[in-house]
Amino acid sequence: MDTQDRYTPAAEDTAAYLAGLLQETGEGCHEAFTDFYRRTSRRVFGVVRRVVVDPGLSEEVTQEVFIVVWQDASKYDPSQGSPTAWLLTIAHRRAVDKVRSHQSSTNRDARWAAASWTSPYDEVATSFIDRMEALQLMDSLAVLTPLQREAIVLAYFGPLTYREVAERLAKPLPTIKSRIRDGLKQLRGELEPA
């Protein structure tokens, strides 16, 4: 069924309609998911943007929210609250988690910088370790697909943002984010000790 042909509910039926879309999404219906996304994505982005602030990061979190919706739609229980409350709770939690993660990373970097500033510096050992890590990273990049490798190299070794990578490669931003995310997962598996 085309999403344009779907029933457009009256205001009082919106919750029931969205609950129906979630049920169909939980059964794997792509059209229902598309309709649910079209009807709710602006609100989700608004909630996320108020917490995260950064527009690019807000887009990323919004994408993550709808991945959760696709994966967990079958778990939605109408007796626990409206579809909108369920969705916005997921969005708010994801946004808060992203802010906390970002802050934790910033704090960790600041602690590392402060500790390394006062630590004695062994230039030869550091150079050797950097070279070994670079060689290990280059070997690990070889396990990625060419598309993943290209996106990661541009984003992490070039001065480009995800959006600039998407523009350079003439691909949609979500596609580039997915390539980078999947590639980084694969790299993490290669680089982490077994």
PAKOL-843824 format. One record per atom (N, C-alpha, C): chain; x negated, y, z negated. Coordinates in steps of 0.2 Angstrom, whole numbers, padded with zeros to 4 digits. Atoms other than C-alpha are relative to their C-alpha. Example, Ala and Ser with C-alpha at 12.3 -4.5 7.8 and 13.67 -1.06 7.14 Angstrom:
[lotor 'A' [-0004 -0006 0000]]
[lotor 'A' [-0062 -0022 -0039]]
[lotor 'A' [-0004 0006 0000]]
[lotor 'A' [0004 -0006 0001]]
[lotor 'A' [-0068 -0005 -0036]]
[lotor 'A' [0004 0005 -0003]]
This chain:
[lotor 'A' [-0004 -0006 0000]]
[lotor 'A' [0000 0000 0000]]
[lotor 'A' [-0004 0006 0000]]
[lotor 'A' [0004 -0006 -0001]]
[lotor 'A' [-0007 0017 0005]]
[lotor 'A' [0001 0004 -0006]]
[lotor 'A' [-0001 -0004 0006]]
[lotor 'A' [-0010 0028 -0010]]
[lotor 'A' [0004 0006 0001]]
[lotor 'A' [-0004 -0006 -0001]]
[lotor 'A' [-0001 0043 -0002]]
[lotor 'A' [0008 -0002 0000]]
[lotor 'A' [-0007 0002 -0001]]
[lotor 'A' [0015 0032 0000]]
[lotor 'A' [0002 -0002 -0007]]
[lotor 'A' [-0002 0002 0007]]
[lotor 'A' [0015 0028 -0019]]
[lotor 'A' [0005 0005 -0003]]
[lotor 'A' [-0005 -0004 0004]]
[lotor 'A' [0029 0034 -0030]]
[lotor 'A' [-0003 0005 -0004]]
[lotor 'A' [0002 -0006 0004]]
[lotor 'A' [0026 0051 -0038]]
[lotor 'A' [0005 0001 -0005]]
[lotor 'A' [-0004 0000 0005]]
[lotor 'A' [0033 0050 -0055]]
[lotor 'A' [0002 0007 -0003]]
[lotor 'A' [-0002 -0006 0004]]
[lotor 'A' [0043 0063 -0065]]
[lotor 'A' [-0005 0001 -0006]]
[lotor 'A' [0004 -0002 0006]]
[lotor 'A' [0034 0071 -0080]]
[lotor 'A' [0001 -0006 -0005]]
[lotor 'A' [-0002 0005 0006]]
[lotor 'A' [0043 0059 -0092]]
[lotor 'A' [-0003 -0007 0002]]
[lotor 'A' [0002 0006 -0002]]
[lotor 'A' [0038 0044 -0082]]
[lotor 'A' [-0008 -0001 0002]]
[lotor 'A' [0008 0000 -0001]]
[lotor 'A' [0019 0048 -0080]]
[lotor 'A' [-0003 -0005 -0004]]
[lotor 'A' [0004 0005 0004]]
[lotor 'A' [0013 0037 -0094]]
[lotor 'A' [0002 -0007 0002]]
[lotor 'A' [-0002 0007 -0003]]
[lotor 'A' [0023 0022 -0088]]
[lotor 'A' [-0003 -0001 0007]]
[lotor 'A' [0003 0001 -0006]]
[lotor 'A' [0017 0025 -0071]]
[lotor 'A' [-0008 -0002 0000]]
[lotor 'A' [0007 0001 0001]]
[lotor 'A' [-0001 0026 -0076]]
[lotor 'A' [-0002 -0007 -0003]]
[lotor 'A' [0001 0006 0003]]
[lotor 'A' [0001 0011 -0087]]
[lotor 'A' [0001 -0006 0005]]
[lotor 'A' [-0001 0004 -0005]]
[lotor 'A' [0007 0002 -0072]]
[lotor 'A' [-0006 -0001 0005]]
[lotor 'A' [0006 0000 -0004]]
[lotor 'A' [-0008 0007 -0062]]
[lotor 'A' [-0006 -0003 -0003]]
[lotor 'A' [0005 0004 0004]]
[lotor 'A' [-0019 0001 -0076]]
[lotor 'A' [0001 -0007 0001]]
[lotor 'A' [-0001 0008 0000]]
[lotor 'A' [-0011 -0016 -0076]]
[lotor 'A' [-0002 -0002 0007]]
[lotor 'A' [0002 0002 -0006]]
[lotor 'A' [-0013 -0017 -0057]]
[lotor 'A' [-0007 0000 0001]]
[lotor 'A' [0008 -0001 -0001]]
[lotor 'A' [-0031 -0011 -0058]]
[lotor 'A' [-0003 -0006 -0004]]
[lotor 'A' [0003 0006 0004]]
[lotor 'A' [-0034 -0025 -0071]]
[lotor 'A' [0001 -0006 0004]]
[lotor 'A' [-0001 0006 -0005]]
[lotor 'A' [-0027 -0037 -0058]]
[lotor 'A' [-0005 0000 0006]]
[lotor 'A' [0004 0000 -0005]]
[lotor 'A' [-0040 -0031 -0046]]
[lotor 'A' [0002 0004 0006]]
[lotor 'A' [-0002 -0004 -0006]]
[lotor 'A' [-0030 -0019 -0035]]
[lotor 'A' [-0004 0006 0001]]
[lotor 'A' [0004 -0006 -0002]]
[lotor 'A' [-0041 -0006 -0027]]
[lotor 'A' [0004 0006 0001]]
[lotor 'A' [-0004 -0006 -0001]]
[lotor 'A' [-0027 0005 -0022]]
[lotor 'A' [0003 0003 -0006]]
[lotor 'A' [-0002 -0002 0006]]
[lotor 'A' [-0020 0006 -0039]]
[lotor 'A' [-0006 0004 -0004]]
[lotor 'A' [0005 -0004 0003]]
[lotor 'A' [-0037 0011 -0046]]
[lotor 'A' [-0001 0006 0004]]
[lotor 'A' [0001 -0006 -0004]]
[lotor 'A' [-0039 0024 -0032]]
[lotor 'A' [0005 0005 -0002]]
[lotor 'A' [-0005 -0004 0002]]
[lotor 'A' [-0022 0031 -0037]]
[lotor 'A' [-0001 0003 -0007]]
[lotor 'A' [0001 -0002 0007]]
[lotor 'A' [-0026 0031 -0055]]
[lotor 'A' [-0006 0005 0000]]
[lotor 'A' [0006 -0004 0000]]
[lotor 'A' [-0043 0039 -0052]]
[lotor 'A' [0002 0007 0003]]
[lotor 'A' [-0002 -0007 -0003]]
[lotor 'A' [-0035 0053 -0041]]
[lotor 'A' [0004 0004 -0004]]
[lotor 'A' [-0005 -0004 0005]]
[lotor 'A' [-0022 0057 -0054]]
[lotor 'A' [-0004 0002 -0007]]
[lotor 'A' [0003 -0001 0007]]
[lotor 'A' [-0034 0057 -0069]]
[lotor 'A' [-0007 0003 0000]]
[lotor 'A' [0007 -0001 0000]]
[lotor 'A' [-0052 0061 -0063]]
[lotor 'A' [-0001 0008 -0002]]
[lotor 'A' [0001 -0007 0002]]
[lotor 'A' [-0050 0080 -0065]]
[lotor 'A' [0000 0001 -0008]]
[lotor 'A' [0000 -0001 0007]]
[lotor 'A' [-0045 0079 -0083]]
[lotor 'A' [-0006 -0004 -0004]]
[lotor 'A' [0006 0004 0003]]
[lotor 'A' [-0059 0066 -0087]]
[lotor 'A' [-0006 0005 0001]]
[lotor 'A' [0006 -0005 -0001]]
[lotor 'A' [-0072 0078 -0079]]
[lotor 'A' [0001 0006 -0005]]
[lotor 'A' [0000 -0005 0004]]
[lotor 'A' [-0065 0092 -0089]]
[lotor 'A' [-0002 -0001 -0007]]
[lotor 'A' [0002 0002 0007]]
[lotor 'A' [-0066 0083 -0106]]
[lotor 'A' [-0008 -0001 0000]]
[lotor 'A' [0008 0001 0000]]
[lotor 'A' [-0084 0077 -0101]]
[lotor 'A' [-0004 0006 0000]]
[lotor 'A' [0003 -0007 -0002]]
[lotor 'A' [-0089 0094 -0095]]
[lotor 'A' [-0001 0004 -0007]]
[lotor 'A' [0000 -0004 0006]]
[lotor 'A' [-0084 0102 -0112]]
[lotor 'A' [-0005 -0003 -0005]]
[lotor 'A' [0004 0003 0004]]
[lotor 'A' [-0095 0090 -0121]]
[lotor 'A' [-0007 0000 0002]]
[lotor 'A' [0007 0001 -0002]]
[lotor 'A' [-0110 0087 -0110]]
[lotor 'A' [-0003 0007 0003]]
[lotor 'A' [0001 -0007 -0002]]
[lotor 'A' [-0110 0105 -0102]]
[lotor 'A' [-0003 -0001 0007]]
[lotor 'A' [0003 0001 -0007]]
[lotor 'A' [-0122 0100 -0087]]
[lotor 'A' [0004 -0003 0005]]
[lotor 'A' [-0005 0003 -0005]]
[lotor 'A' [-0112 0098 -0072]]
[lotor 'A' [-0002 -0007 0004]]
[lotor 'A' [0003 0007 -0003]]
[lotor 'A' [-0123 0084 -0064]]
[lotor 'A' [0001 -0005 -0004]]
[lotor 'A' [0000 0006 0005]]
[lotor 'A' [-0124 0074 -0080]]
[lotor 'A' [0008 -0001 -0001]]
[lotor 'A' [-0007 0001 0001]]
[lotor 'A' [-0105 0077 -0082]]
[lotor 'A' [0003 -0005 0006]]
[lotor 'A' [-0002 0004 -0005]]
[lotor 'A' [-0102 0069 -0065]]
[lotor 'A' [-0002 -0007 -0001]]
[lotor 'A' [0003 0007 0002]]
[lotor 'A' [-0113 0054 -0070]]
[lotor 'A' [0004 -0003 -0005]]
[lotor 'A' [-0004 0003 0006]]
[lotor 'A' [-0103 0052 -0086]]
[lotor 'A' [0007 -0002 0003]]
[lotor 'A' [-0006 0001 -0003]]
[lotor 'A' [-0087 0053 -0076]]
[lotor 'A' [0000 -0006 0004]]
[lotor 'A' [0001 0006 -0004]]
[lotor 'A' [-0093 0040 -0064]]
[lotor 'A' [0000 -0006 -0005]]
[lotor 'A' [0000 0005 0005]]
[lotor 'A' [-0097 0029 -0079]]
[lotor 'A' [0006 -0002 -0003]]
[lotor 'A' [-0007 0001 0003]]
[lotor 'A' [-0080 0031 -0087]]
[lotor 'A' [0004 -0004 0005]]
[lotor 'A' [-0005 0004 -0005]]
[lotor 'A' [-0071 0025 -0071]]
[lotor 'A' [-0003 -0007 0001]]
[lotor 'A' [0003 0007 -0001]]
[lotor 'A' [-0083 0010 -0070]]
[lotor 'A' [0003 -0004 -0006]]
[lotor 'A' [-0003 0003 0006]]
[lotor 'A' [-0077 0006 -0088]]
[lotor 'A' [0007 -0001 0001]]
[lotor 'A' [-0007 0001 -0002]]
[lotor 'A' [-0059 0008 -0082]]
[lotor 'A' [0001 -0006 0004]]
[lotor 'A' [-0001 0005 -0004]]
[lotor 'A' [-0061 -0003 -0068]]
[lotor 'A' [-0002 -0007 -0003]]
[lotor 'A' [0001 0006 0003]]
[lotor 'A' [-0069 -0016 -0079]]
[lotor 'A' [0004 -0002 -0006]]
[lotor 'A' [-0004 0002 0006]]
[lotor 'A' [-0058 -0015 -0094]]
[lotor 'A' [0008 0002 0001]]
[lotor 'A' [-0007 -0002 0000]]
[lotor 'A' [-0041 -0010 -0087]]
[lotor 'A' [0005 -0005 -0002]]
[lotor 'A' [-0004 0005 0002]]
[lotor 'A' [-0034 -0027 -0091]]
[lotor 'A' [0000 0000 -0008]]
[lotor 'A' [0000 -0001 0007]]
[lotor 'A' [-0038 -0023 -0109]]
[lotor 'A' [0004 0005 -0003]]
[lotor 'A' [-0004 -0005 0002]]
[lotor 'A' [-0027 -0008 -0110]]
[lotor 'A' [0006 -0003 -0003]]
[lotor 'A' [-0006 0003 0004]]
[lotor 'A' [-0013 -0011 -0123]]
[lotor 'A' [0005 0006 -0001]]
[lotor 'A' [-0005 -0005 0001]]
[lotor 'A' [0002 0001 -0121]]
[lotor 'A' [0002 0002 -0007]]
[lotor 'A' [-0003 0000 0007]]
[lotor 'A' [0007 -0002 -0139]]
[lotor 'A' [-0005 0004 -0004]]
[lotor 'A' [0005 -0004 0003]]
[lotor 'A' [-0009 0007 -0144]]
[lotor 'A' [-0001 0007 0001]]
[lotor 'A' [0000 -0007 -0002]]
[lotor 'A' [-0006 0023 -0135]]
[lotor 'A' [0001 0001 0007]]
[lotor 'A' [-0001 -0001 -0007]]
[lotor 'A' [-0004 0031 -0119]]
[lotor 'A' [-0006 -0001 0004]]
[lotor 'A' [0006 0001 -0004]]
[lotor 'A' [-0015 0028 -0104]]
[lotor 'A' [-0005 0006 0000]]
[lotor 'A' [0004 -0006 0000]]
[lotor 'A' [-0021 0046 -0104]]
[lotor 'A' [-0004 0000 -0006]]
[lotor 'A' [0004 0000 0006]]
[lotor 'A' [-0026 0045 -0122]]
[lotor 'A' [-0005 -0006 0000]]
[lotor 'A' [0005 0005 -0001]]
[lotor 'A' [-0035 0028 -0119]]
[lotor 'A' [-0006 0002 0004]]
[lotor 'A' [0005 -0003 -0005]]
[lotor 'A' [-0044 0036 -0104]]
[lotor 'A' [-0004 0005 -0003]]
[lotor 'A' [0004 -0006 0003]]
[lotor 'A' [-0049 0052 -0113]]
[lotor 'A' [-0004 -0002 -0006]]
[lotor 'A' [0004 0003 0005]]
[lotor 'A' [-0055 0042 -0128]]
[lotor 'A' [-0006 -0003 0003]]
[lotor 'A' [0006 0002 -0003]]
[lotor 'A' [-0067 0033 -0117]]
[lotor 'A' [-0004 0005 0003]]
[lotor 'A' [0004 -0006 -0003]]
[lotor 'A' [-0072 0049 -0108]]
[lotor 'A' [-0004 0004 -0006]]
[lotor 'A' [0003 -0004 0006]]
[lotor 'A' [-0075 0058 -0125]]
[lotor 'A' [-0006 -0004 -0003]]
[lotor 'A' [0005 0004 0003]]
[lotor 'A' [-0085 0043 -0132]]
[lotor 'A' [-0006 0000 0004]]
[lotor 'A' [0006 0001 -0005]]
[lotor 'A' [-0096 0041 -0116]]
[lotor 'A' [-0004 0007 0000]]
[lotor 'A' [0003 -0006 0000]]
[lotor 'A' [-0099 0060 -0116]]
[lotor 'A' [-0004 0001 -0006]]
[lotor 'A' [0004 0000 0007]]
[lotor 'A' [-0104 0060 -0135]]
[lotor 'A' [-0006 -0004 0000]]
[lotor 'A' [0006 0005 0000]]
[lotor 'A' [-0115 0045 -0132]]
[lotor 'A' [-0006 0003 0005]]
[lotor 'A' [0005 -0003 -0005]]
[lotor 'A' [-0124 0054 -0117]]
[lotor 'A' [-0003 0006 -0003]]
[lotor 'A' [0003 -0006 0003]]
[lotor 'A' [-0127 0070 -0127]]
[lotor 'A' [-0005 -0003 -0006]]
[lotor 'A' [0005 0003 0005]]
[lotor 'A' [-0134 0059 -0142]]
[lotor 'A' [-0006 -0003 0003]]
[lotor 'A' [0006 0004 -0004]]
[lotor 'A' [-0145 0049 -0130]]
[lotor 'A' [-0005 0005 0002]]
[lotor 'A' [0004 -0005 -0003]]
[lotor 'A' [-0151 0065 -0122]]
[lotor 'A' [-0004 0003 -0006]]
[lotor 'A' [0004 -0003 0006]]
[lotor 'A' [-0155 0073 -0139]]
[lotor 'A' [-0005 -0004 -0003]]
[lotor 'A' [0005 0005 0003]]
[lotor 'A' [-0163 0057 -0146]]
[lotor 'A' [-0006 0000 0005]]
[lotor 'A' [0006 0000 -0005]]
[lotor 'A' [-0174 0057 -0130]]
[lotor 'A' [-0004 0006 -0001]]
[lotor 'A' [0004 -0006 0001]]
[lotor 'A' [-0179 0075 -0132]]
[lotor 'A' [-0003 0000 -0007]]
[lotor 'A' [0004 0000 0007]]
[lotor 'A' [-0183 0073 -0151]]
[lotor 'A' [-0006 -0005 0000]]
[lotor 'A' [0005 0005 0000]]
[lotor 'A' [-0193 0057 -0147]]
[lotor 'A' [-0006 0003 0004]]
[lotor 'A' [0005 -0003 -0003]]
[lotor 'A' [-0203 0067 -0134]]
[lotor 'A' [-0003 0006 -0004]]
[lotor 'A' [0003 -0005 0004]]
[lotor 'A' [-0205 0081 -0146]]
[lotor 'A' [-0005 -0003 -0005]]
[lotor 'A' [0004 0004 0005]]
[lotor 'A' [-0212 0069 -0159]]
[lotor 'A' [-0006 -0002 0003]]
[lotor 'A' [0005 0003 -0003]]
[lotor 'A' [-0223 0061 -0147]]
[lotor 'A' [-0005 0006 0002]]
[lotor 'A' [0004 -0006 -0002]]
[lotor 'A' [-0230 0078 -0141]]
[lotor 'A' [-0004 0003 -0006]]
[lotor 'A' [0003 -0003 0006]]
[lotor 'A' [-0233 0084 -0159]]
[lotor 'A' [-0005 -0005 -0002]]
[lotor 'A' [0005 0005 0003]]
[lotor 'A' [-0242 0067 -0164]]
[lotor 'A' [-0006 0000 0005]]
[lotor 'A' [0006 0001 -0005]]
[lotor 'A' [-0253 0067 -0148]]
[lotor 'A' [-0004 0006 0000]]
[lotor 'A' [0004 -0006 0001]]
[lotor 'A' [-0258 0085 -0151]]
[lotor 'A' [-0005 0000 -0005]]
[lotor 'A' [0004 0001 0006]]
[lotor 'A' [-0265 0081 -0168]]
[lotor 'A' [-0005 -0006 0001]]
[lotor 'A' [0004 0006 0000]]
[lotor 'A' [-0272 0064 -0163]]
[lotor 'A' [-0007 0002 0004]]
[lotor 'A' [0006 -0001 -0004]]
[lotor 'A' [-0290 0063 -0157]]
[lotor 'A' [0001 -0003 0007]]
[lotor 'A' [-0002 0002 -0007]]
[lotor 'A' [-0290 0061 -0138]]
[lotor 'A' [-0006 -0003 0003]]
[lotor 'A' [0005 0004 -0003]]
[lotor 'A' [-0300 0048 -0129]]
[lotor 'A' [0001 0000 0007]]
[lotor 'A' [-0001 -0001 -0007]]
[lotor 'A' [-0301 0053 -0111]]
[lotor 'A' [-0001 -0006 0004]]
[lotor 'A' [0002 0006 -0004]]
[lotor 'A' [-0309 0037 -0104]]
[lotor 'A' [0006 -0005 -0001]]
[lotor 'A' [-0005 0005 0001]]
[lotor 'A' [-0296 0025 -0113]]
[lotor 'A' [0006 0002 0003]]
[lotor 'A' [-0007 -0002 -0003]]
[lotor 'A' [-0281 0036 -0108]]
[lotor 'A' [0000 -0001 0008]]
[lotor 'A' [0000 0000 -0007]]
[lotor 'A' [-0287 0037 -0090]]
[lotor 'A' [0000 -0008 0002]]
[lotor 'A' [0000 0007 -0001]]
[lotor 'A' [-0290 0018 -0090]]
[lotor 'A' [0008 -0003 0000]]
[lotor 'A' [-0007 0002 0001]]
[lotor 'A' [-0272 0015 -0097]]
[lotor 'A' [0004 0002 0005]]
[lotor 'A' [-0004 -0003 -0005]]
[lotor 'A' [-0264 0027 -0085]]
[lotor 'A' [-0001 -0004 0006]]
[lotor 'A' [0001 0004 -0007]]
[lotor 'A' [-0272 0018 -0070]]
[lotor 'A' [0003 -0007 0000]]
[lotor 'A' [-0003 0007 0001]]
[lotor 'A' [-0267 0001 -0077]]
[lotor 'A' [0008 0000 0001]]
[lotor 'A' [-0007 -0001 0000]]
[lotor 'A' [-0249 0007 -0080]]
[lotor 'A' [0002 0002 0008]]
[lotor 'A' [-0002 -0002 -0007]]
[lotor 'A' [-0249 0015 -0062]]
[lotor 'A' [0000 -0006 0004]]
[lotor 'A' [0001 0006 -0004]]
[lotor 'A' [-0255 -0001 -0054]]
[lotor 'A' [0006 -0005 -0002]]
[lotor 'A' [-0005 0004 0002]]
[lotor 'A' [-0242 -0011 -0064]]
[lotor 'A' [0007 0002 0003]]
[lotor 'A' [-0006 -0003 -0002]]
[lotor 'A' [-0228 0001 -0059]]
[lotor 'A' [0000 -0001 0008]]
[lotor 'A' [0000 0001 -0008]]
[lotor 'A' [-0233 0000 -0040]]
[lotor 'A' [0001 -0007 0002]]
[lotor 'A' [-0001 0007 -0001]]
[lotor 'A' [-0233 -0019 -0041]]
[lotor 'A' [0008 -0001 -0001]]
[lotor 'A' [-0007 0001 0002]]
[lotor 'A' [-0215 -0018 -0049]]
[lotor 'A' [0004 0003 0005]]
[lotor 'A' [-0004 -0003 -0005]]
[lotor 'A' [-0209 -0006 -0036]]
[lotor 'A' [0001 -0004 0006]]
[lotor 'A' [-0001 0004 -0006]]
[lotor 'A' [-0212 -0019 -0023]]
[lotor 'A' [0006 -0005 -0001]]
[lotor 'A' [-0005 0005 0000]]
[lotor 'A' [-0198 -0030 -0030]]
[lotor 'A' [0007 0003 0002]]
[lotor 'A' [-0006 -0004 -0002]]
[lotor 'A' [-0185 -0016 -0026]]
[lotor 'A' [0001 -0001 0007]]
[lotor 'A' [-0002 -0001 -0007]]
[lotor 'A' [-0175 -0015 -0010]]
[lotor 'A' [-0003 0007 0002]]
[lotor 'A' [0002 -0006 -0003]]
[lotor 'A' [-0182 -0002 0002]]
[lotor 'A' [0004 0006 -0002]]
[lotor 'A' [-0004 -0006 0002]]
[lotor 'A' [-0167 0009 -0002]]
[lotor 'A' [0000 0002 -0007]]
[lotor 'A' [0001 -0002 0007]]
[lotor 'A' [-0169 0008 -0020]]
[lotor 'A' [-0006 0003 -0001]]
[lotor 'A' [0006 -0002 0000]]
[lotor 'A' [-0187 0011 -0019]]
[lotor 'A' [-0001 0008 0002]]
[lotor 'A' [0000 -0007 -0003]]
[lotor 'A' [-0185 0027 -0008]]
[lotor 'A' [0004 0005 -0005]]
[lotor 'A' [-0003 -0004 0005]]
[lotor 'A' [-0172 0034 -0020]]
[lotor 'A' [-0003 0002 -0006]]
[lotor 'A' [0004 -0001 0007]]
[lotor 'A' [-0182 0031 -0036]]
[lotor 'A' [-0006 0004 0001]]
[lotor 'A' [0006 -0004 -0001]]
[lotor 'A' [-0198 0038 -0028]]
[lotor 'A' [0002 0007 0001]]
[lotor 'A' [-0002 -0007 -0001]]
[lotor 'A' [-0189 0054 -0022]]
[lotor 'A' [0002 0003 -0007]]
[lotor 'A' [-0002 -0003 0006]]
[lotor 'A' [-0181 0056 -0039]]
[lotor 'A' [-0005 0001 -0006]]
[lotor 'A' [0005 0001 0006]]
[lotor 'A' [-0195 0051 -0051]]
[lotor 'A' [-0007 0002 0001]]
[lotor 'A' [0007 -0002 -0001]]
[lotor 'A' [-0211 0055 -0042]]
[lotor 'A' [0000 0006 0005]]
[lotor 'A' [0000 -0006 -0004]]
[lotor 'A' [-0205 0069 -0031]]
[lotor 'A' [0004 0005 -0005]]
[lotor 'A' [-0004 -0005 0004]]
[lotor 'A' [-0197 0085 -0038]]
[lotor 'A' [0007 0001 0001]]
[lotor 'A' [-0007 -0001 -0002]]
[lotor 'A' [-0180 0081 -0032]]
[lotor 'A' [0005 -0002 -0006]]
[lotor 'A' [-0005 0002 0004]]
[lotor 'A' [-0164 0080 -0042]]
[lotor 'A' [0004 -0006 0003]]
[lotor 'A' [-0004 0005 -0003]]
[lotor 'A' [-0151 0066 -0039]]
[lotor 'A' [0004 0003 0006]]
[lotor 'A' [-0004 -0003 -0005]]
[lotor 'A' [-0141 0078 -0029]]
[lotor 'A' [-0004 0002 0006]]
[lotor 'A' [0005 -0001 -0006]]
[lotor 'A' [-0156 0083 -0018]]
[lotor 'A' [-0002 -0006 0003]]
[lotor 'A' [0001 0007 -0003]]
[lotor 'A' [-0160 0065 -0015]]
[lotor 'A' [0005 -0002 0004]]
[lotor 'A' [-0006 0002 -0004]]
[lotor 'A' [-0143 0062 -0009]]
[lotor 'A' [0000 0005 0006]]
[lotor 'A' [0000 -0004 -0006]]
[lotor 'A' [-0144 0077 0003]]
[lotor 'A' [-0006 -0002 0004]]
[lotor 'A' [0005 0002 -0004]]
[lotor 'A' [-0161 0072 0009]]
[lotor 'A' [0001 -0006 0004]]
[lotor 'A' [-0002 0007 -0004]]
[lotor 'A' [-0155 0054 0013]]
[lotor 'A' [0006 0000 0003]]
[lotor 'A' [-0007 0000 -0003]]
[lotor 'A' [-0138 0060 0019]]
[lotor 'A' [0004 -0005 -0002]]
[lotor 'A' [-0004 0006 0003]]
[lotor 'A' [-0129 0048 0007]]
[lotor 'A' [0004 0004 -0005]]
[lotor 'A' [-0004 -0003 0006]]
[lotor 'A' [-0115 0052 -0006]]
[lotor 'A' [-0004 -0001 -0006]]
[lotor 'A' [0003 0000 0006]]
[lotor 'A' [-0121 0056 -0023]]
[lotor 'A' [0001 -0006 -0004]]
[lotor 'A' [-0001 0006 0004]]
[lotor 'A' [-0113 0041 -0031]]
[lotor 'A' [-0004 -0006 0002]]
[lotor 'A' [0004 0006 -0003]]
[lotor 'A' [-0122 0029 -0019]]
[lotor 'A' [-0007 0001 -0002]]
[lotor 'A' [0007 -0001 0002]]
[lotor 'A' [-0139 0037 -0023]]
[lotor 'A' [0000 -0002 -0008]]
[lotor 'A' [0001 0001 0007]]
[lotor 'A' [-0135 0036 -0042]]
[lotor 'A' [0000 -0008 -0001]]
[lotor 'A' [0000 0007 0000]]
[lotor 'A' [-0130 0018 -0040]]
[lotor 'A' [-0006 -0004 0002]]
[lotor 'A' [0007 0003 -0002]]
[lotor 'A' [-0146 0014 -0031]]
[lotor 'A' [-0005 0001 -0005]]
[lotor 'A' [0006 -0001 0005]]
[lotor 'A' [-0157 0022 -0044]]
[lotor 'A' [0002 -0004 -0006]]
[lotor 'A' [-0002 0004 0006]]
[lotor 'A' [-0147 0014 -0058]]
[lotor 'A' [-0002 -0007 0000]]
[lotor 'A' [0001 0007 -0001]]
[lotor 'A' [-0148 -0003 -0051]]
[lotor 'A' [-0008 -0001 0001]]
[lotor 'A' [0008 0001 -0001]]
[lotor 'A' [-0167 -0001 -0046]]
[lotor 'A' [-0003 0001 -0007]]
[lotor 'A' [0003 -0001 0007]]
[lotor 'A' [-0171 0006 -0064]]
[lotor 'A' [0001 -0006 -0004]]
[lotor 'A' [-0001 0006 0003]]
[lotor 'A' [-0163 -0010 -0071]]
[lotor 'A' [-0005 -0005 0002]]
[lotor 'A' [0004 0005 -0003]]
[lotor 'A' [-0173 -0021 -0060]]
[lotor 'A' [-0007 0002 -0002]]
[lotor 'A' [0007 -0002 0002]]
[lotor 'A' [-0189 -0011 -0064]]
[lotor 'A' [-0001 -0002 -0008]]
[lotor 'A' [0000 0001 0007]]
[lotor 'A' [-0185 -0012 -0083]]
[lotor 'A' [-0002 -0008 -0001]]
[lotor 'A' [0001 0007 0001]]
[lotor 'A' [-0184 -0031 -0081]]
[lotor 'A' [-0007 -0002 0002]]
[lotor 'A' [0007 0002 -0002]]
[lotor 'A' [-0201 -0032 -0072]]
[lotor 'A' [-0005 0003 -0005]]
[lotor 'A' [0005 -0003 0004]]
[lotor 'A' [-0210 -0020 -0084]]
[lotor 'A' [0000 -0002 -0007]]
[lotor 'A' [0000 0002 0007]]
[lotor 'A' [-0204 -0026 -0101]]
[lotor 'A' [-0003 -0007 -0001]]
[lotor 'A' [0003 0007 0002]]
[lotor 'A' [-0214 -0040 -0109]]
[lotor 'A' [0005 -0005 -0001]]
[lotor 'A' [-0004 0006 0000]]
[lotor 'A' [-0206 -0057 -0108]]
[lotor 'A' [0000 -0003 -0007]]
